[in-house]
Amino acid sequence: MCRHFAYIGKPMPLAELLFAPDHGLLEQSWAPRRQRYGTINADGFGVGWYAPDDPVPARYRRAIPIWADRSFADVARVTSSGAVLAAVRSATPGMTPEESAAAPYAHGPWLFSHNGRVEGWPHAVEELAASLPPARLLALEAQVDSALLWALVLERLDAGDAAGEALMHVVNAVSAVAGGRFNFLLTDGMAIAATAAGDSLFWRNGTGGVVVASEPCDDGPDWHQVPDRSLLTATAGSVEVRPIPALTKEHA
Ligand code: GLN
């Protein structure tokens, strides 16, 4: 379900990153090749990107398929960025179809996306939800599992976790109480953190920059698959992948 994409590198037009590649996010919205759950990603899309000298990203989201938005295609042609996070959505049954549920979610300098689902939503995660400060719960961006996961990640970031630590913590905390798939993407415009936990994830360190995506955007030879239950962290020139350790009691 869903396909997501992140890029860090030299500034590139959004259209070059998302629309030009043979199997880029645009094509993945109607013909994904590696998607294990769901067949088409037509329940909205979102693109977040950073402009020079501004730590807070811009965000464009719609509840319609990415291919149906001619205006965004035009804007994307003339808008360049060196840090982008984008997603096309296949809404999990029962979740709101509204624009507010389309990734990326945002807060301050952060952009976040979740590819997957929480099984047994919402009952299975009631206790986790109750562990959040009420203000954070009231501020949930949408009635959707991904928004709660984002609130849990933000809580860890506010507590001082590095991006990768926050993602791993939430993968483990949610897996401990509910089944599901938890592929996350998180960026602050300078680095990318991502988890492979139930669905496909690939990366490429090309000449212009690093791409982390649910699936390869072209048939080039330099794509690497991230093993399941791994954390990927990347900056413009480097990529590191390591296993997600199990949650120990003291960190629970
Ligand atoms: N569960 C999330 C939603 O409904 C993500 C869906 C997905 O990965 N397809 O939006």
Residues whose N, C-alpha, C, O or C-beta is under 5 A from the ligand:
A	BS01	LIG	M1 C2 S90 A91 T92 M95 A101 H114 N115 G116 R117 D145 S146
